[in-house]
Amino acid sequence: MIFAIIGIAIGIVVGLYLPITYSTNYSLYMSVAILACMDSVFGGVRASLENKFNTSIFISGFFGNAILAAFLAYIGDRLGVPLYYAAIFAFGSRLFQNFAIIRRFIFNKNDAT
């Protein structure tokens, strides 16, 4: 748990003090990749609460989902077909589903005590 807090703190500091920017041409790819990463993070939190967390699965899913989502958006952009909608729908629905499960887990745990 302490490593997660340290990682978040480092991420916030790096985000605030290093001016990392990218072209607006890549904003579609970045937004889909960030959504995929958020889906992986929420899935990791859910797995952790269910005592099923596996670091290898989390890391491979985190980067794999982001790369796959950005690749779908790129291929769709080249073909003139908005394939990124598929990634938004899939990752967005899983993100909300994982959030709902996490919320239920937390409220059920608090009710039991």
Secondary structure, DSSP 8 states (H G I E B T S, - for coil): -HHHHHHHHHHHHHHHHS-----GGGHHHHHHHHHHHHHHHHHHHHHHHTT---HHHHHHHHHHHHHHHHHHHHHHHHHTS-THHHHHHHHHHHHHHHHHHHHHHHHHHHHH-
